[in-house]
Amino acid sequence: MLDYASTLTSVTGGKGEFHLTFSHYSQVPAKIGEKIVEGAKAAEAKS
């Protein structure tokens, strides 16, 4: 999505625009959630 704005500007000669809106949150699977929490705790312990 980050490259899309510059590509759109190039293709449309600066006249194109788009709007990005939040859609929804999704629940993270338990195993991935545990890894995220562990990583956050490790980062917090380092600082």
Secondary structure in CASP SS format (residue, H / E / C, confidence):
PFRMAT SS
TARGET T0000
AUTHOR 0000-0000-0000
METHOD secondary structure of the structure
MODEL  1
M C 1.00
L H 1.00
D H 1.00
Y H 1.00
A H 1.00
S H 1.00
T H 1.00
L H 1.00
T H 1.00
S H 1.00
V H 1.00
T H 1.00
G C 1.00
G C 1.00
K C 1.00
G C 1.00
E C 1.00
F C 1.00
H C 1.00
L C 1.00
T C 1.00
F C 1.00
S C 1.00
H C 1.00
Y C 1.00
S C 1.00
Q C 1.00
V C 1.00
P C 1.00
A H 1.00
K H 1.00
I H 1.00
G H 1.00
E H 1.00
K H 1.00
I H 1.00
V H 1.00
E H 1.00
G H 1.00
A H 1.00
K H 1.00
A H 1.00
A H 1.00
E H 1.00
A H 1.00
K H 1.00
S C 1.00
END
